[in-house]
């Protein structure tokens, strides 16, 4: 019975590993997009006041 349980645990472990890899591969592009949006927001929040000051002067 012990060898059968070991094989079963290995099969479940492979299944869980595959599920985790699948979820990770789906989450990775979403995280990249979210981080890109955050960086874009920070850049715009810094640059927009500078551009507005340029328009007031010119």
C-alpha positions in Angstrom: 0.0 0.0 0.0 2.9 2.4 0.8 4.3 2.4 -2.8 0.8 3.2 -4.1 0.4 6.1 -1.8 3.8 7.5 -2.8 2.9 7.3 -6.5 -0.4 9.0 -5.7 1.3 11.8 -3.7 3.8 12.3 -6.6 0.9 12.5 -9.1 -0.9 15.1 -7.0 2.3 17.1 -6.5 2.9 17.2 -10.3 -0.7 18.3 -10.7 -0.4 21.1 -8.1 2.9 22.2 -9.7 1.4 22.4 -13.1 -1.6 24.4 -11.7 0.8 26.9 -10.0 2.9 27.3 -13.1 -0.3 28.0 -15.1 -1.6 30.6 -12.7 1.9 32.2 -12.5 2.1 32.5 -16.3 -1.4 34.1 -16.4 -0.7 36.6 -13.5 2.7 37.7 -14.8 1.5 39.7 -17.8 -1.2 41.3 -15.7 1.3 42.4 -13.1 3.6 43.9 -15.8 0.6 45.9 -17.1 -0.3 47.1 -13.6 3.3 48.1 -12.9 3.5 49.9 -16.3 0.3 51.8 -15.5 1.7 52.8 -12.1 4.9 54.0 -13.6 3.0 55.9 -16.3 0.9 57.6 -13.6 3.9 58.7 -11.7 5.6 60.1 -14.8 2.5 62.0 -15.8 2.0 63.4 -12.3 5.5 64.8 -12.5 5.5 66.0 -16.1 2.0 67.6 -16.3 2.8 70.4 -13.8 6.0 71.1 -15.6 4.2 71.5 -18.9 1.6 73.7 -17.3 4.2 76.0 -15.9 5.8 76.3 -19.4 2.5 77.3 -20.9 2.0 80.0 -18.2 5.4 81.5 -18.9 5.2 81.3 -22.7 
